[in-house]
Amino acid sequence: MDTIARSVFLIENIRHKDKVDWLKRIIRSQIGVLSVTVNNSNMLMKVEYDSSAITPETMRMLIRSVGCDLLIDEEKIHERLKQKSRIKRDVISFVLATLLFGASFFTWNFEWGLIVVAATGFLFLLFLIILIKEQRRNF
């Protein structure tokens, strides 16, 4: 009896977005695979397949054979997606803090300019310390 399964996998180590179509064709060409869709923004691959004909491990080996990787464990996928969103948030915060600190130098000629530069510099250093501690804890 055929058992239809639906799974979500995370594609990793992909260098070019053009390679996504190639990976979809590789998986779709396997016996037992019914449909394959990939979300290009977060590289999540949704596969509908006959579990008696092909396994997630087989799909992972196929993807690994072309130089990419496929996460098949749900917990690892959620953890990796959370880590990517944290890194994106930290980069955006770092850029904004740097711009604020740089913009504070335009107040240098004002009477209170030195206080503004010192305050934003202190906040910038405090942010960097928090960022470094958080990144160390995550790895």
Phi, psi and omega in degrees: 000133181283136178243115180273127179238148175237127181225155176243129180236159178248123178274130179234166178059034178264126186275320184234141179294338178294336181288345182299315180298322179296316178296321177298318179295322179299312181291316182296332182283353182281147178293130178101347179273125183265316179207152179221129172227145180232131173272111186291338182286324181237005177060035173271128180252122177258125183235132172250123188211163175272112186291346176276345182258328183214149181243161175300326177297321177296317177297322179296318178296321178297315181292321178295330182292341178255012173095006177249181178226156181230116175277127183248349180274126185299319180296318179294324179296313180297318179296317180294321178293321177294321179295319178297320180290326177293318180295318179298317179297318181292321178295316179297317179296320179296317179296316179296318178296321178295318178296319178296316179296317178295321180292334181294339180289343176288346178266007186302322184281347179281165181299322182260010184298319181297324179293318180296315180297317179295317181294314180291327175296318177296316178296322179296315178295320178298317177299316180298320179296315179297317180299314181295318179296319180293317180294323177295321181293327183285339182256000000 
